[in-house]
């Protein structure tokens, strides 16, 4: 037994010793290879950390080497920071005697938190280098980040250590009231195009006030943030037609992560919430991206919410959720939502003209348009759907049935679809005798409907659905199928509509090559 124990101990020592080849290294000779010679960390806002970027370093030689130093060119003053093969080094800036085995590689992870004052004043670039070794063996990898200055809006911190909150029913949420006489930002109810805005928490518009967004305004919401309109408060989005792909005159609401990897990620922030009793909302040329709910619209004091030339993309739950609301929508485009692109519930009064509702969310439970007249558990449980009118619209998506109508007795349920393309399958004959889905024989509710199903394709042939480009050309089933009675003269991006008009929000154009 003693002999076995001794041999086991000797075996462990031999094994350990055989693995410690890193002690037998030679100095690096400046022949490292890199996965990239320049790392672009994309755009960040001042003082907001970037995503983490990766550099792979290769030793193609037959020797185990030691790299004497790996460091940032600006040393401990650099606004970049790194980890090298999991090591933190000196404050993430300087690393000494880094071993790299023959025919092996190591990973360097880089991120930054920089201020606009750190950037070059002419191009707003913040740059540095990763330096490997020195002297004749010196090798470099460039680091480049574009820094945007911004106006930051967030809850106040009080002298007793507490933070401003908003009362929502019986609860308090992280948020604050916009102040038209803020000592730092001035009038916070006026969003201009001078600088982008970054919002932390829910920004609330006080009762009786109007928040205005100028053409070209950019608002970036942090996680769990959004905009709330209190009772008797109003929203006025004054975007206009843009002449370039930069959407220079469009008002844009999106998240505060500007890296390409976040460009189409749903649910990065909360919602634009037009609460019960808010009033006189006007929205024109607004783009909403990557929210949880794009627009949450409740009973708006009996006034009409005008939504025109507006695009809502990649909502994790709903593009628009309307509860007993009154909406006039023209040239509205909604694409991709976890549950419904458009959800009109608990009654209301709705009119949509030349709108495109599409949903390609990867599930079998998503839908483009859902309309009902009830709210389970509410008092009363049903309310009148005074009107749900769709003129010259496209209702489409990846699921078999992209339109759902659900009604309960005890309240009105009035709806009408005129000259619409609707994706609707009846493969199991579940709707054959349902009075709400008699597309061909019910002129009270349906006129000139193009059904899209496995029998009759009637494909709108959108340009690039995955990129939220729901444009059509003259091969689309929606081409020239509209009724001039419902004509909106210009499409969502300002093109003049021809006659007979196309269905949906876009005038047909030849797709770019």
C-alpha positions as CSV (number, residue, x, y, z in Angstrom):
1,X,0.0,0.0,0.0
2,X,2.9,2.4,0.9
3,X,4.5,1.6,-2.5
4,X,1.3,2.4,-4.3
5,X,0.9,5.7,-2.5
6,X,4.5,6.6,-3.3
7,X,4.1,5.8,-7.0
8,X,0.8,7.7,-7.2
9,X,2.5,10.8,-5.7
10,X,5.4,10.5,-8.1
11,X,3.0,10.2,-11.0
12,X,1.2,13.4,-10.0
13,X,4.5,15.2,-9.8
14,X,5.5,14.0,-13.3
15,X,2.1,15.0,-14.7
16,X,2.3,18.5,-13.3
17,X,5.8,19.0,-14.4
18,X,5.0,17.8,-17.9
19,X,2.3,20.5,-18.2
20,X,4.5,23.4,-17.2
21,X,6.0,24.0,-20.6
22,X,5.1,27.7,-20.2
23,X,8.2,28.1,-18.0
24,X,10.4,27.2,-21.0
25,X,9.5,30.1,-23.2
26,X,11.5,32.4,-25.4
27,X,11.0,36.2,-25.8
28,X,8.6,37.3,-28.5
29,X,10.2,38.4,-31.7
30,X,7.5,40.6,-33.0
31,X,5.9,37.9,-35.2
32,X,2.4,37.9,-33.6
33,X,-0.6,37.7,-35.9
34,X,-4.0,39.3,-35.1
35,X,-7.6,38.7,-36.1
36,X,-7.9,42.4,-36.9
37,X,-5.5,45.3,-37.3
38,X,-8.1,47.9,-36.2
39,X,-11.0,47.4,-33.8
40,X,-13.9,49.7,-34.3
41,X,-16.0,49.9,-31.1
42,X,-18.9,51.6,-32.8
43,X,-20.7,54.6,-31.5
44,X,-21.3,55.2,-27.8
45,X,-22.8,58.1,-25.8
46,X,-20.6,60.0,-23.6
47,X,-19.9,58.1,-20.3
48,X,-22.0,55.1,-21.4
49,X,-19.9,51.9,-21.6
50,X,-19.6,50.1,-24.9
51,X,-20.2,46.4,-25.7
52,X,-17.2,44.1,-25.4
53,X,-15.1,43.5,-28.5
54,X,-12.7,40.6,-29.2
55,X,-9.2,40.5,-30.5
56,X,-7.5,37.1,-31.1
57,X,-3.7,37.0,-31.0
58,X,-1.9,34.1,-32.7
59,X,1.6,32.6,-32.1
60,X,2.2,30.7,-35.4
61,X,5.8,29.8,-34.4
62,X,7.1,26.5,-33.1
63,X,8.2,28.2,-29.8
64,X,6.4,28.9,-26.6
65,X,6.9,32.7,-26.2
66,X,6.6,35.4,-23.6
67,X,5.3,38.7,-24.6
68,X,7.1,41.2,-22.3
69,X,4.2,43.7,-22.3
70,X,0.7,44.1,-23.7
71,X,-0.6,47.6,-22.9
72,X,-2.7,50.4,-24.1
73,X,-0.8,53.2,-25.8
74,X,-2.2,55.8,-23.3
75,X,-1.4,53.6,-20.4
76,X,-3.3,54.0,-17.2
77,X,-4.9,57.2,-18.6
78,X,-6.6,55.3,-21.4
79,X,-10.4,55.2,-21.5
80,X,-10.2,51.7,-22.9
81,X,-9.8,48.6,-20.7
82,X,-8.9,45.0,-21.5
83,X,-8.8,41.5,-20.2
84,X,-6.0,39.3,-21.6
85,X,-6.8,35.6,-21.4
86,X,-8.9,36.2,-18.4
87,X,-6.3,38.4,-16.6
88,X,-7.0,41.9,-15.4
89,X,-3.5,43.2,-15.4
90,X,-2.8,46.6,-14.0
91,X,-6.3,48.3,-14.0
92,X,-7.0,46.5,-17.3
93,X,-4.4,48.7,-19.0
94,X,-1.0,47.1,-18.7
95,X,0.0,43.4,-18.7
96,X,3.5,42.0,-18.2
97,X,5.1,38.8,-19.3
98,X,2.1,37.2,-21.0
99,X,2.9,33.6,-22.1
100,X,1.6,32.2,-25.4
101,X,2.3,28.6,-26.4
102,X,3.5,27.5,-29.8
103,X,0.7,27.2,-32.5
104,X,-1.7,28.6,-30.0
105,X,-3.7,31.8,-29.5
106,X,-5.1,34.1,-26.8
107,X,-8.1,36.3,-26.5
108,X,-8.2,40.0,-25.6
109,X,-11.5,41.6,-24.7
110,X,-11.8,45.4,-25.1
111,X,-14.4,47.9,-24.0
112,X,-14.6,51.6,-23.3
113,X,-16.3,54.3,-21.3
114,X,-15.2,57.6,-22.7
115,X,-16.4,61.2,-22.5
116,X,-17.0,63.6,-25.4
117,X,-14.2,65.8,-24.1
118,X,-11.8,62.9,-24.6
119,X,-12.6,62.7,-28.3
120,X,-11.0,64.6,-31.2
121,X,-13.1,67.8,-31.5
122,X,-13.1,67.6,-35.3
123,X,-14.5,64.1,-35.8
124,X,-15.5,63.1,-32.3
125,X,-13.3,60.0,-32.5
126,X,-11.6,58.6,-29.4
127,X,-8.6,56.5,-30.4
128,X,-5.8,54.5,-28.8
129,X,-3.6,51.4,-29.6
130,X,-2.9,48.1,-28.1
131,X,0.9,47.8,-28.0
132,X,2.6,44.4,-28.0
133,X,6.3,44.4,-26.8
134,X,8.5,47.4,-27.8
135,X,11.6,48.5,-29.7
136,X,12.1,46.6,-32.9
137,X,9.6,44.0,-31.9
138,X,6.8,46.6,-31.4
139,X,3.4,45.6,-32.9
140,X,0.2,47.6,-32.8
141,X,-3.6,47.2,-33.1
142,X,-5.6,50.4,-33.5
143,X,-8.7,51.2,-31.4
144,X,-11.4,53.6,-32.7
145,X,-14.6,54.7,-31.1
146,X,-17.1,57.4,-32.1
147,X,-18.4,59.4,-29.1
148,X,-21.7,61.2,-29.2
149,X,-22.6,64.0,-26.8
150,X,-26.1,63.8,-25.5
151,X,-28.6,65.3,-23.1
152,X,-29.2,63.0,-20.2
153,X,-32.6,62.9,-18.5
154,X,-33.0,60.9,-15.3
155,X,-34.6,61.0,-11.8
156,X,-33.3,63.5,-9.3
157,X,-31.4,62.4,-6.2
158,X,-32.4,64.1,-3.0
159,X,-30.3,65.1,0.0
160,X,-31.6,62.3,2.1
161,X,-30.3,59.7,-0.4
162,X,-33.6,58.8,-2.0
163,X,-34.3,59.0,-5.7
164,X,-37.3,60.6,-7.5
165,X,-40.1,58.2,-8.4
166,X,-43.4,58.3,-10.2
167,X,-46.7,57.3,-8.6
168,X,-48.5,54.7,-10.8
169,X,-51.7,53.6,-9.1
170,X,-50.7,52.3,-5.7
171,X,-47.0,51.8,-6.8
172,X,-44.0,53.9,-7.3
173,X,-41.7,53.3,-10.4
174,X,-38.3,54.6,-11.3
175,X,-39.0,57.8,-13.1
176,X,-39.4,61.6,-13.1
177,X,-41.5,64.5,-14.4
178,X,-40.1,66.5,-17.3
179,X,-39.5,70.1,-16.1
180,X,-39.9,73.0,-18.5
181,X,-37.6,75.1,-16.3
182,X,-34.9,72.6,-15.4
183,X,-31.7,74.4,-14.1
184,X,-29.4,72.2,-16.3
185,X,-31.4,71.2,-19.4
186,X,-33.8,74.2,-19.7
187,X,-37.2,73.2,-21.1
188,X,-37.3,69.4,-21.0
189,X,-40.7,69.4,-22.7
190,X,-39.1,70.5,-25.9
191,X,-37.0,67.9,-27.6
192,X,-34.8,69.5,-30.4
193,X,-32.5,68.0,-33.0
194,X,-29.4,69.7,-31.6
195,X,-28.2,66.7,-29.5
196,X,-29.6,63.2,-28.9
197,X,-31.4,62.5,-25.6
198,X,-30.8,59.6,-23.4
199,X,-33.6,58.8,-20.9
200,X,-33.1,56.7,-17.7
201,X,-36.4,55.6,-16.1
202,X,-39.8,56.7,-17.2
203,X,-40.0,60.4,-18.2
204,X,-43.5,61.7,-17.4
205,X,-45.3,64.7,-18.9
206,X,-47.2,66.5,-16.2
207,X,-51.0,67.1,-16.4
208,X,-51.9,70.0,-18.6
209,X,-48.6,70.1,-20.4
210,X,-47.5,69.2,-23.9
211,X,-44.3,67.5,-24.9
212,X,-43.0,68.4,-28.4
213,X,-40.5,66.6,-30.6
214,X,-39.0,68.6,-33.4
215,X,-38.1,67.2,-36.8
216,X,-34.9,65.1,-36.5
217,X,-35.1,64.6,-32.7
218,X,-33.4,61.4,-31.5
219,X,-34.4,59.9,-28.2
220,X,-32.6,56.8,-26.7
221,X,-34.3,55.0,-23.8
222,X,-32.2,52.9,-21.4
223,X,-33.5,49.5,-20.3
224,X,-36.8,49.7,-18.4
225,X,-37.4,53.3,-19.5
226,X,-40.0,55.1,-21.6
227,X,-42.3,58.1,-21.8
228,X,-45.6,58.5,-19.9
229,X,-48.3,61.1,-20.7
230,X,-50.4,61.9,-17.6
231,X,-54.1,62.8,-17.6
232,X,-54.7,65.9,-19.7
233,X,-51.1,65.9,-21.0
234,X,-50.4,65.8,-24.7
235,X,-47.9,64.3,-27.1
236,X,-46.9,66.3,-30.2
237,X,-44.4,64.5,-32.6
238,X,-43.6,66.9,-35.5
239,X,-41.4,64.8,-37.7
240,X,-41.4,65.5,-41.4
241,X,-40.4,63.8,-44.7
242,X,-36.7,63.0,-45.0
243,X,-34.8,63.2,-48.3
244,X,-32.1,60.7,-47.5
245,X,-31.7,57.3,-46.0
246,X,-30.4,59.0,-42.8
247,X,-34.0,59.9,-41.9
248,X,-32.8,63.3,-41.0
249,X,-36.3,64.7,-40.4
250,X,-37.8,61.7,-38.8
251,X,-38.2,61.6,-35.0
252,X,-36.7,58.3,-33.8
253,X,-37.3,56.5,-30.4
254,X,-35.0,53.6,-29.8
255,X,-32.7,52.0,-27.2
256,X,-29.4,53.5,-26.0
257,X,-27.2,50.7,-27.3
258,X,-25.9,51.9,-30.7
259,X,-23.8,49.0,-31.7
260,X,-24.9,47.0,-34.8
261,X,-25.5,43.9,-32.7
262,X,-28.3,45.8,-30.9
263,X,-29.9,47.3,-34.0
264,X,-32.8,44.9,-34.2
265,X,-33.1,43.4,-30.7
266,X,-36.6,43.7,-29.3
267,X,-37.5,44.7,-25.8
268,X,-34.5,46.9,-25.1
269,X,-36.7,49.5,-23.4
270,X,-40.3,50.0,-22.2
271,X,-43.0,51.9,-24.0
272,X,-44.6,55.2,-24.9
273,X,-47.6,55.2,-22.6
274,X,-50.6,57.5,-23.4
275,X,-52.5,57.0,-20.1
276,X,-56.2,57.1,-19.5
277,X,-57.2,60.7,-19.7
278,X,-54.3,62.0,-21.7
279,X,-55.5,64.0,-24.7
280,X,-55.0,65.5,-28.1
281,X,-52.0,63.4,-29.3
282,X,-50.6,64.0,-32.7
283,X,-47.9,61.8,-34.1
284,X,-46.3,62.4,-37.5
285,X,-43.1,60.8,-39.0
286,X,-42.1,58.8,-35.9
287,X,-40.0,55.7,-35.9
288,X,-40.2,53.4,-32.8
289,X,-37.7,50.6,-32.6
290,X,-36.9,47.7,-30.2
291,X,-39.4,48.5,-27.5
292,X,-41.5,46.2,-25.3
293,X,-44.7,48.0,-26.4
294,X,-44.3,50.7,-29.0
295,X,-47.4,52.7,-28.2
296,X,-49.7,51.8,-25.3
297,X,-52.8,54.0,-25.8
298,X,-55.6,54.0,-23.3
299,X,-58.9,56.0,-23.3
300,X,-57.7,59.4,-24.4
301,X,-60.2,61.7,-23.0
302,X,-62.5,61.2,-25.9
303,X,-60.0,62.8,-28.3
304,X,-58.5,61.2,-31.4
305,X,-54.9,60.0,-31.5
306,X,-53.6,60.9,-34.9
307,X,-50.9,58.6,-36.0
308,X,-49.5,59.4,-39.5
309,X,-46.4,58.3,-41.4
310,X,-45.2,56.2,-38.5
311,X,-43.1,53.0,-38.3
312,X,-42.9,50.6,-35.4
313,X,-40.5,47.7,-35.5
314,X,-39.3,44.8,-33.3
315,X,-41.6,45.1,-30.3
316,X,-41.2,42.2,-27.8
317,X,-45.0,42.2,-27.0
318,X,-47.1,44.7,-29.0
319,X,-46.4,47.3,-31.7
320,X,-49.5,49.2,-30.7
321,X,-51.8,48.2,-27.8
322,X,-55.0,50.3,-27.7
323,X,-57.5,50.0,-24.9
324,X,-60.9,51.8,-25.5
325,X,-58.9,54.3,-27.5
326,X,-59.8,56.5,-30.5
327,X,-57.2,56.4,-33.3
328,X,-56.9,57.7,-36.8
329,X,-54.0,56.0,-38.4
330,X,-52.6,56.8,-41.9
331,X,-49.5,55.3,-43.5
332,X,-48.8,53.3,-40.3
333,X,-46.3,50.5,-40.7
334,X,-45.9,47.9,-37.9
335,X,-43.6,44.8,-38.3
336,X,-42.6,42.1,-35.9
337,X,-44.1,41.8,-32.4
338,X,-44.1,39.0,-29.9
339,X,-47.9,38.9,-29.6
340,X,-49.6,41.4,-32.0
341,X,-48.5,44.2,-34.3
342,X,-51.8,45.9,-33.7
343,X,-54.0,45.0,-30.7
344,X,-57.2,46.9,-30.3
345,X,-59.0,45.7,-27.1
346,X,-61.8,46.6,-24.8
347,X,-63.7,48.4,-27.5
348,X,-62.8,51.8,-28.9
349,X,-63.1,53.7,-32.2
350,X,-60.4,53.0,-34.9
351,X,-59.8,53.9,-38.5
352,X,-56.7,52.8,-40.4
353,X,-56.0,53.9,-44.0
354,X,-53.1,52.8,-46.2
355,X,-51.5,50.9,-43.3
356,X,-49.2,47.9,-43.4
357,X,-49.5,45.4,-40.5
358,X,-47.1,42.5,-40.7
359,X,-45.8,40.1,-38.2
360,X,-43.0,37.6,-38.8
361,X,-42.2,37.0,-35.2
362,X,-40.9,33.4,-35.0
363,X,-43.8,31.8,-33.2
364,X,-47.2,30.2,-34.0
365,X,-49.1,32.5,-31.6
366,X,-48.2,35.9,-33.1
367,X,-50.7,37.8,-35.2
368,X,-50.7,41.0,-37.2
369,X,-54.1,42.4,-36.1
370,X,-56.2,41.5,-33.1
371,X,-59.5,43.2,-32.3
372,X,-61.9,42.6,-29.4
373,X,-64.4,44.4,-27.2
374,X,-63.6,43.0,-23.8
375,X,-61.1,43.0,-21.0
376,X,-61.3,39.9,-18.7
377,X,-61.8,40.8,-15.1
378,X,-62.5,44.5,-15.7
379,X,-65.7,46.3,-14.6
380,X,-67.5,46.4,-16.9
381,X,-66.0,43.5,-18.8
382,X,-67.2,44.6,-22.2
383,X,-67.2,48.0,-23.9
384,X,-68.5,49.1,-27.3
385,X,-66.3,48.7,-30.3
386,X,-67.8,51.7,-32.1
387,X,-65.8,51.1,-35.2
388,X,-62.7,49.3,-36.5
389,X,-62.3,50.3,-40.1
390,X,-59.5,49.3,-42.3
391,X,-59.2,50.9,-45.8
392,X,-56.5,50.0,-48.4
393,X,-54.5,48.1,-45.8
394,X,-52.2,45.0,-45.8
395,X,-52.6,42.5,-43.0
396,X,-49.9,39.8,-43.4
397,X,-47.2,37.8,-41.8
398,X,-45.6,34.3,-41.4
399,X,-48.5,32.7,-39.4
400,X,-51.5,31.1,-41.1
401,X,-54.1,33.5,-39.7
402,X,-52.9,37.1,-39.3
403,X,-56.2,38.6,-38.2
404,X,-58.3,37.7,-35.1
405,X,-61.7,39.2,-34.3
406,X,-63.0,38.3,-30.8
407,X,-66.3,39.6,-29.4
408,X,-68.4,39.1,-26.3
409,X,-72.1,39.9,-26.1
410,X,-73.3,42.9,-24.2
411,X,-71.4,45.6,-26.2
412,X,-71.3,46.7,-29.8
413,X,-68.7,45.1,-32.2
414,X,-68.6,47.2,-35.4
415,X,-66.0,46.5,-38.0
416,X,-65.3,46.9,-41.7
417,X,-62.5,46.0,-44.1
418,X,-62.4,47.8,-47.5
419,X,-59.9,46.9,-50.2
420,X,-57.5,45.0,-47.9
421,X,-55.1,42.2,-48.5
422,X,-55.5,39.7,-45.6
423,X,-53.5,36.6,-44.7
424,X,-56.1,34.1,-43.5
425,X,-56.1,30.3,-43.8
426,X,-59.1,28.1,-43.1
427,X,-57.3,24.8,-43.5
428,X,-59.3,23.0,-40.8
429,X,-62.6,24.6,-41.7
430,X,-62.8,26.1,-38.2
431,X,-64.1,29.4,-39.6
432,X,-66.3,28.2,-42.4
433,X,-69.5,29.0,-40.5
434,X,-68.1,31.8,-38.4
435,X,-70.2,34.9,-39.2
436,X,-67.2,37.2,-38.6
437,X,-65.0,35.7,-41.3
438,X,-67.3,35.6,-44.4
439,X,-64.9,37.6,-46.6
440,X,-66.7,36.9,-49.9
441,X,-70.3,37.0,-48.9
442,X,-70.6,39.7,-46.2
443,X,-70.7,43.2,-47.8
444,X,-71.5,44.9,-44.5
445,X,-68.1,44.0,-43.1
446,X,-65.9,43.1,-46.2
447,X,-65.5,44.8,-49.6
448,X,-63.0,43.8,-52.2
449,X,-60.9,41.6,-50.0
450,X,-57.7,39.9,-51.3
451,X,-57.3,36.7,-49.3
452,X,-53.8,35.2,-49.0
453,X,-53.7,31.5,-48.3
454,X,-52.3,28.3,-49.7
455,X,-54.9,28.3,-52.5
456,X,-54.6,31.9,-53.5
457,X,-51.1,33.3,-52.7
458,X,-51.8,37.0,-53.1
459,X,-48.3,37.7,-51.8
460,X,-47.5,41.4,-51.1
461,X,-43.8,40.6,-51.9
462,X,-42.3,42.9,-49.4
463,X,-38.7,44.0,-50.2
464,X,-36.8,42.8,-47.2
465,X,-39.1,41.8,-44.2
466,X,-36.2,40.9,-41.9
467,X,-34.8,44.4,-42.4
468,X,-38.2,46.1,-41.8
469,X,-38.4,47.1,-45.4
470,X,-42.0,46.5,-46.3
471,X,-41.8,48.4,-49.6
472,X,-43.6,46.8,-52.6
473,X,-43.0,46.9,-56.4
474,X,-45.4,46.3,-59.3
475,X,-45.2,42.5,-58.9
476,X,-46.9,42.7,-55.5
477,X,-50.5,41.4,-55.1
478,X,-51.1,44.8,-53.4
479,X,-50.2,46.7,-56.6
480,X,-53.1,49.0,-57.8
481,X,-55.7,47.2,-55.7
482,X,-56.8,50.1,-53.6
483,X,-59.9,52.3,-53.8
484,X,-59.3,56.0,-54.6
485,X,-62.1,56.9,-52.2
486,X,-59.7,56.2,-49.3
487,X,-56.7,57.8,-51.0
488,X,-54.0,59.3,-48.8
489,X,-52.1,61.3,-51.5
490,X,-48.5,60.7,-50.2
491,X,-47.1,57.4,-48.9
492,X,-45.2,56.9,-45.6
493,X,-42.0,58.3,-47.1
494,X,-43.5,61.1,-49.1
495,X,-43.9,59.5,-52.5
496,X,-47.0,60.5,-54.5
497,X,-49.5,57.7,-54.9
498,X,-50.7,56.8,-58.4
499,X,-54.3,55.7,-59.3
500,X,-55.6,53.2,-58.6
501,X,-53.6,53.3,-55.4
502,X,-51.6,50.4,-54.0
503,X,-52.6,48.8,-50.8
504,X,-50.5,49.4,-47.7
505,X,-48.3,52.3,-46.6
506,X,-45.9,52.3,-49.6
507,X,-46.3,53.4,-53.2
508,X,-44.8,50.8,-55.4
509,X,-41.2,51.4,-56.6
510,X,-38.7,49.3,-58.4
511,X,-36.5,47.6,-55.8
512,X,-32.9,48.7,-55.7
513,X,-30.3,46.2,-57.0
